[in-house]
Amino acid sequence: MNVLETISKRHSYRGSFKSDPVPREDLIKIMQAGLAAPSGCNKQTTSLIAIDDSDVLQRIKAVIDPPVGETAPAAICVLTQRINAYRDRCFAVQDYSAAIQNMLLAIVELGYQSCWYEGHITDTDGINKKMASILNVPDEYDIVCFLPVGIAEDEPKPPKKKVFEERAWFNGFKK
């Protein structure tokens, strides 16, 4: 598969996963793809924790309410540090977003599926803080995303997208 095919095949998958474990070698490849993403002023504000121990994973899933990725045999938590990169500007959101997209593409390329859960775990109910406690994350890091990883039970269904001409133009905005 080439990168353009992988991009077109990647869709958020919220279904059930097969129980097949995700080999650690594949989790390493996925995380390496994430860490290869660009970073504002090379501050490298994004860090990752892969979870492949079923006991730890069950403890993490137990604090996510409403539940997501319940049947995933592995997961990756994305952490950030809010570090100013240029003058008083922090690019942590852009940094971890690029890392997440790279990982989502690597996940599909390796034959797995996932979904980017961010708002669900960073809402005012503090799910990410509970996850951080379980994973012994230091206070200077924030968990900002949960990526369940596994082989999909069902074929991902692509969402309906607006046509290209409604969202992309050449040489200026078209009304």
Secondary structure, DSSP 8 states (H G I E B T S, - for coil): --HHHHHHH-----S-B-S----HHHHHHHHHHHHTS--GGG---EEEEEE--HHHHHHHHHT-SS--STT-SEEEEEEE---EEETTEE-HHHHHHHHHHHHHHHHHHTT-B---B-HHHHSTT-HHHHHHHHTT--TT-EEEEEEEEB-BSS---------GGGT--SSS---
